[in-house]
Amino acid sequence: MFALEEYTRRLEAVKKRMVDEGVDVLLISNPSNMYYLTNYSAWSFYVHQMMVVTLEDAQPLWIGRQMDANGVAKTTWLDEHHIIAYPDFYVQSTERHPIDFVANILTEIGQSRRTIGIEMDVHYFTALCYERLKHGLPNATFKDTSSLVNMIRLIKSNDEITYMKRAGKIVESAMTAAYERVQVGVRESDVAAAIYYAQIKGTKEFGGDYTSIVPMMPTNENTSCPHLTWTDRLYQKGDFLTLEIAGAYKRYHAPMARTMAIGTAPNEVKELAKVVEEGIEATLDFIRPGIRAEEVERIWSKTIGKHGHRKSSRLGYSVGLSFPPDWGEHTVSFRPGDETILKPNMTFHLMPGIWYNDYGVEITETIRITDQGVELLTNFPRDLYEKPMLSIISDEHTS
């Protein structure tokens, strides 16, 4: 948990933005934003919960399931008057909805006729939530504030950067574990298990957290599909694969992707990897505070375009604190049209993967914008790794 001053500073920044956007009450359903303001990190986001920020109150108000209220009390800086629990008969009921309970609380505390900001475009606020909120608060004015807190999270404190650097150390260990485990005769699932072990074990100095996305590790022609995970298939001679994973420390993430082969990689994969590496170097040399996000993508596209390649998806996105199902912050992207000015202590997943119909190459870095340029939050070889083949492993599933 950060110092109380850190949370009060964050809360004041949120309230200032609420005033700027004409919002009296902010409803937060994104667990990342709840954690950012209070340190609450339990796996309770699979049921409806809500955090309420008003301009008048010095603390946010948490409203959620009864069995989770004690977890809020034990892990956050909120006092007992700001933790309100709904009975368990609200959970997955066809007769009542937790948002009905939230609406009643807002009415009781005199906030039913205000301009209320809601996170419309998050995974945890459903269409039914919105319908029940409108029904329960017919005199309120609603405004979409999906990115209000997220935008404040863009610039990290020094303590947050420390957490992300620790996550970077963890992902280095996890990628090393994957490199060591991949071999002819080994199951994809065994490699995934080695990654998970390293992610959670962490280092001698600090343990790891669960990551918001599972290991993505497609093989051969499936490397054209970057979000495929693993199977129980045995690796074979000549296989090539991409590995996109992350390290996480106290919910702060450092993603990284690499491409490897068992034996010699196909020529087209080798050539594409060289282009991607060249593009990464040119892009990293260019990044500095004061430029626009779209300019980062422009220099990348110009570099790979000299070799006849193009990338249709964004080059990267803001990253840091997150909960499943995504480690991105859903704010700034390196792509045409994003005019956000880069500032020190913004952090991004630089994502220069290129995918064609039958193969792909993925080599990525988590970066921090510094006062002068850019800092890598991981230290791991970027080149295409061609692993020497051993004899086929014959013990059952390996161990």
N, C-alpha and C positions, 0 to 999 in steps of 0.2 A: 504494500500500500504506500502511495506517495504521501508526502507531508500534507497536512490539512490545508496549508496555504496554497498548495498546488490545486486542490479541488475548488477552493473558494475563488481562485483566480480564473479557473475554467468556467465556473458558474457565472461569474460577473461578465465574462466575455460572451457567454450565451445570452444573458439578459440584454446586453448592449445590442447584439444582433437582433434580438426579438424586437426591441424598440425601433431599430432601423427598418425592420420589415413590417412594422405595424401589428405585432402579435402580442396579445396580453397573456395568453396561457399557451404553454408548449407541451404537447403530449409526445412522449418518447417511447417507442416500442422496440427500437433497434437495441439489442443487448450491448453492442459495442459502445453506443452513446451512453447507455446506463452505466457501464463500467467506467467510461471516461469521466463521468461526473461523480461517481460514488464508490468505485472499486467493487461493485457487485458483479460476480462472475459465475454464479452457479448455473448448472445445466437445467435451467427452468424455463428457457425460452420456447420450449415445445408446447407450453400452454400460454394463454394470454396473460400478459403482465404489462403494466404501464407506469411510466415515471412522469410526474407532473411538475413542471417548472412554472411558477408565477413570478411576476415582477416584484411582488410584495414580500414573498417568503424568503427567508435566509437559507432554507434547505429545500431540496426537491422532495416531492412526496412520492413514495413507492406504493403501488397498488398491485397485489398479485395473490397467488394461491396461498392458502393458509399454511400448508406444510413448508412453504419457502420463506415465510416471513422471518423465522428465526435465523435463517441464513443471512438475510439482509442485516438483521440486528448485530450479528456476530462479525460481519466482514466489512461493513461500511461505516461511514461517519454520521449516518442519519440517526436521530434520536427516536425514541419509541412513538412519539407523536406524529412522526412522518412515515410510519410503516403501517399500512392498512391492508388487511387480508380479507379476501372473499372466501366464503365456505366452499367446501369441496363439491357440493352439489351443482356448482356452476361449471365444473370441468366437463367439457364435451357433452353438454346437455342439449337436448332438442327443445327444451321448455324455457330455458333462460340462457343468457350469454354474459360472460364476464364484463363485456363493455357496458351492459346495462348497469352493472354495479359501479363501474367507473363514472358513468354519466350521473348516477345518483350522488356519488361523492362530490363531483364538481358542482352539482346543484346545492348540496349542503354547505359547501364552503363559499358560495356566492359567485361562482365562476360560470354560470350557465348562459349568460347573455354576452359573453365577451367574444373577442376575435381569437379563435383557437387554432394554433398551428398543429398540424398532424403530419406524420411521416407516411405519405401516401404510397411511395414507391420503395417499400422495404419488404423483406421476405416475411415479416412477422406481423404485418397489419393486413388483414384479409378484407375482401369485399364485404363480407358480412359485418366485420368490425365497423366499417364506415357506415353501413346501413343502420346498425344499432346505435351508433353515435349520433347520427342525424335524427333518428327517432327519439332518443332520450334527451337531446338538447336542441329542440326545434327553434329556439330563439338565438342560438349561437351563430356566429359567422365563421366558416372554416376556411383555412388557407393551407396550401401545400408547403410544408417546410421540411421536405425529405432530406435536404442537404444542409440544413442550418447548422447543426452541431458538427456534421462531417467537415464542413469548410473550416471550422475553427480548429479541428484536429489536424489540418494540413501541416502546420508548422509545429514541430515537435520541441518539447523542452529538452534540456541536456540529459535529464534522467530518462526520458523516453528514448533518446538516442542510445544511451547506455544499454537499455533493455533490448533494442533492436540489434546492437552489436553482439550481445550475448546470443540472440537468436541466430545471428550470422555464424557464430562459432558452432552452434548446434547443427545447422544445416551443412556445414563443412564435414562434420563427423558423419552425418546421415548419408551424404553423397559418397564419402569414402567407403562407408559400409556397403552401399550399393555396388560400387566399383569392385570391391573385394568379393562380393557374393555372386555377381553375375558370372556364369560359366556354363559350358556345355553340360547338359544333364541336370541342371538346377531348375527348379520350378520358378516361374515368375512370382508366385505367392511367397516363396521362401525369401526372395529378394525384398518384396514388400515388407515382410516380417522383420528383416534386418534393418530396413529403413525406420520402421516404427520403433524398434528397440532403441536405435540410436537417437531418434527424436525425443523420446521420453526420458531416456537415461541422461541425456545432456552431457555435461563435462564433469570433471572432478570438483570444480568450483560451484557449479549450479546445475540444477535439473531442468528438464524441458517440459513444455506444456503440449497439449494436443493441438494439432494444426487445424485450421479452418477448412482445408481441402485435403483430400486423401492423396497419396502418391499417384501421379499420372505417369504411366510407363509403357506406352504402346511400342510395338515391335514391327520391324520390316515395313511392309506397305501400310500398316496401320499407323506408322509415324505421321502419316498425312492427317490423322485424326488426333489432335493433341490432347483431348480430354478423356481418352480411354484410360482405364486403370489397369489392373492385372488379371490374369487367369491362372489356372493351374498347369498351363502348358510348360513343357521342358524347353529350355533354351537349346538351340542347335548351332552347329558350325555355320559361320557366316551371318548370323543374326546381327542386326543393328537396331538400336533403340534410342528413344529419348526419355529422359528422366526429369520430371518437374516436381520438385518437392519444396519444403520449407522447414526452417527451424522456428520454434515459437518459445518465447519466454514471457510468462505472465501476460499472455494474450498478444504480445507484440511479435510480429512476423518478419522474417527475412527469407523470401523465396529465392530459389535458384534452379536453373535447368541446365542440363548438359546432354551431349549426344555421344554415344559410345558404340563400339562394335566388338563382337567376339571374333578375333582374327582380323582380316582385312575388310575394311568398309567398301561398299560399292563406289565406283569412281564418281558418280553423280553426287553421292553424299559427301565425299571428300571435297569436291569442288564447291559445293554449296556451303559447306562448313567454312572454307576459306573466305568466301564472300561475306558470310555472316560475321566472322571474326574481324575482317577489315572494316565492316560497317560499324561494329561495336567500338573499335578503336577510334574511328573518326568521330563518332557521336560523343564518346566520353571526352575527347579532346575539346569538343565544341561547347559542351554544357557548362554554364556558369550562371550565377544569379543575374537577374535583370532581363533575360531573354524570355520570349514567349514559349509556351509548351509546344505550339505548332512548329516552331523553328527547329526543335529537336528532331521531330519526325522528318522535316524537310532535308536536313543534312544527311540523315540515314538513307532516305530514298534516293538522294542524289548519288551517294556513294555506291549503293548496290545497283543502281540503274546503269552505271558504267559497264556492268557485267551482264546487262540484260535481265536483271531480276527486279521484281516488285513485291511489295507486301501489302495486301489489301486491308488487313486488320491493324488496329492501333499498335504503336510501338512500345507503349508502356502506360502505367497508371499509378496513382498514388497508393501507397501501401503503409501499413503499420499495425495498429490495434484492430483486431477483428475477431468475430465469432463465425461459426459455420452458417451458410455454406460457401463463404468467399473470404479471401484475405485482402481484397482490395477495399479502398475507402470510398469508392463510388463518387469521386469528385473530379480531379484533373486527369486528363489523358494526353499522351503524346500523339496527337493526330491533327490533321488539317482542321482549322476552325477553332481550336482551343487557344484562346488568347491570354490565358492565365500567365501572369508574370512569375517566374521562378524566384524563390526567396530562400535564404539560408535555413537549413533544418527542415526543408521539405524532403520527403523520402519517396522513392519510386521503385517499382519493379520495372526495370528496363527490359523489354520483352521482344527482342528481335528474332522471333521464330519465323521461319518461312516454310510453308506447307504447300506441296503440289499434290497431284492426284494419287501418286504412288509412293511418295516418300516425303520426309520433312526433316529439318534440322532445327534444333532448339538449343540456344545458348543464351542464358539470361543472367542479369546481375541485379541485386538490390543496391541502390545508390542513395547517398545523401548529398543535397546541395550544400556547399560550403560558402564561406565568404568570398572565395576566389574561384572555385570551380566545382569539382565533384569528388566524393569519396566513396570507394567501394566498401560495403559492409561485410563482404566475404573475401576470403583469399583462397581461391581454388583454381587449378589450371583450367583454362578456357578452351584449349584445343581439343579437337576430336580425339577421343581415347580409343585406341585399338588394342584390346586386351589379348595377350597371347593365349592360345587355346591349350588347355590341359587335357589329359585323357578323360573320357566320359566317366562321370561320377556314377557309381553303381549302387551305393547304399541307398536304402529306401528313403526317398524324398530329401536326403541329406540332413545334416543337423548342425 
